[in-house]
Amino acid sequence: MSLPQTADIVIVGGGVIGASTAYHLAKRGAGKIVLLERLPYFGAESTGKCAGGVRAHFDTEINCRMSQISLAAFDRFEAETGAEADYRKIGYLFVLTREADAAAFRSQMDMHLRLGIRTEWLDGDEVRRRLPMMSFDDARAGLFGPDDGLADNGSVVQGYISAGSRLGVKALTGVEVTGLRLEAGRMAGVETDQGPIAAPVVVIAAGAWSGLVGRMAGLDVPVQPVRRQLFTTTPTPEILADWTFVIDFATNLYFHREGTGLLSGMSRADEPPAFHQTVDEDWELTHLEAAAARLPLMERVGIARRWAGLYEITPDHHPIIGPARDVPGLFLNTGFSGHGFMHSPAAGLLLAEAILDGKPSTLDISPLRPERFREGDLLHEYNVF
Ligand SMILES: Cc1cc2nc3c(=O)[nH]c(=O)nc-3n(C[C@H](O)[C@H](O)[C@H](O)COP(=O)(O)OP(=O)(O)OC[C@H]3O[C@@H](n4cnc5c(N)ncnc54)[C@H](O)[C@@H]3O)c2cc1C
């Protein structure tokens, strides 16, 4: 497909956020939409490297509501896009071993129940009963979300690309945006390694690279790239297909069933921001030891695959969604801080509403506005790992 010279809206970044944004704009008949991804295929960066977890239990109402909109969209994804999201409601079980975490999660439950999010509070014995293969003598409590679980990241990004393309989106791979064009202080288009595209509206959906793209318009987009790594194991027949997603919250360690084995990750809290994506073997050893301490069968299995990718972290662990007030025509949909896959349906829908209607009607996303950082009006999310 050749590079168009003009567009109504250009979206920079073909991960799940850019793909969802393009689809939702096209569904609303937003005109000529061009989605640009620099790599040879869509979803090749954070989206393709994610663990596939989807959940509703957050500490802030805005995150919970973003999840509710998104989980409902995963439920009807096939009817809407023609592709299977493979949303499996195996549940998330947060295991809480510290008193402070148990108190914090317990205090969130009123909000969860008020929003209609199904939630079960477990005492330590119930956690141990549900996870007989795990060593959780120190579990004080657990929070279980029965509607949480997994979805297929590859299918979701491709589903949005295909459905968007059927609605007229020009989705192009192998095109890198190298500059943002401003005229009289407002957005006028993009420069790419294959030529310019004139457009009055540009969306930055470049994940961990959004800060670099923002700088092309002189804008400070406070998104930091932070490495996260995972591995999958050789077959673990003792773990059943519907085994829940388990998080040892105090250590940022998590497991879920993946194919015939397990997937496990452990977020390193002091990982410095950087763009490198090689597996840190020292950290992998720490991770393996922690994993075996919680799930002794890990000592008998091997690593099947390992990889690292980037979280796109903002200072308050919430996304940045909305217009960049200093640059009319420029919009941000980025900074999902490690939960962008699960929030991608809501992110695309809400930014499409912000662009086309001036203000989203599905949910008030003003707390996510880009200028909150300079205003010092930050949010705080406890349930991140
Ligand atoms: C190990 C790991 C596990 C994770 N687990 C989960 C999970 O269980 N659940 C969950 O919800 N989230 C998870 N995440 C987070 C999730 O993957 C991200 O939040 C989400 O994929 C962000 O999507 P995105 O489209 O913003 O970014 P990306 O998928 O990174 O897409 C951005 C795209 O922009 C492109 N781009 C950048 N600059 C340019 C340019 N100048 N021109 C053109 N294209 C450009 C990049 O090539 C990239 O493809 C995980 C992330 C990692 C790394």
The ligand as a Gaussian input file, in Angstrom:
#p B3LYP/6-31G(d) Opt

LIG

0 1
 C        6.488000      -8.394000      29.813000
 C        5.205000      -7.600000      29.727000
 C        4.031000      -8.138000      30.268000
 C        2.840000      -7.414000      30.177000
 N        1.685000      -7.989000      30.645000
 C        0.508000      -7.334000      30.486000
 C       -0.714000      -7.953000      30.882000
 O       -0.748000      -9.079000      31.364000
 N       -1.873000      -7.254000      30.679000
 C       -1.880000      -5.992000      30.138000
 O       -2.947000      -5.403000      30.007000
 N       -0.730000      -5.394000      29.769000
 C        0.448000      -6.033000      29.917000
 N        1.609000      -5.444000      29.529000
 C        1.554000      -4.046000      29.053000
 C        1.052000      -3.990000      27.635000
 O        1.801000      -4.859000      26.818000
 C        1.149000      -2.549000      27.134000
 O        0.531000      -1.690000      28.073000
 C        0.448000      -2.371000      25.796000
 O        0.868000      -3.364000      24.893000
 C        0.744000      -0.980000      25.253000
 O        0.292000      -0.925000      23.921000
 P        0.778000       0.230000      22.994000
 O        0.069000       0.064000      21.719000
 O        0.676000       1.515000      23.726000
 O        2.353000      -0.019000      22.841000
 P        3.153000      -0.953000      21.823000
 O        2.535000      -2.286000      21.675000
 O        4.594000      -0.921000      22.231000
 O        2.959000      -0.204000      20.449000
 C        3.590000       1.008000      20.172000
 C        4.084000       0.906000      18.738000
 O        4.568000       2.167000      18.306000
 C        5.577000       1.924000      17.366000
 N        6.350000       3.144000      17.202000
 C        7.122000       3.769000      18.121000
 N        7.676000       4.865000      17.598000
 C        7.236000       4.954000      16.319000
 C        7.475000       5.863000      15.259000
 N        8.281000       6.931000      15.418000
 N        6.875000       5.650000      14.062000
 C        6.064000       4.567000      13.889000
 N        5.820000       3.669000      14.848000
 C        6.400000       3.863000      16.056000
 C        6.355000       0.783000      17.988000
 O        7.136000       0.092000      17.024000
 C        5.255000      -0.064000      18.586000
 O        4.851000      -1.138000      17.764000
 C        2.813000      -6.136000      29.581000
 C        4.000000      -5.617000      29.034000
 C        5.173000      -6.334000      29.089000
 C        6.420000      -5.755000      28.482000

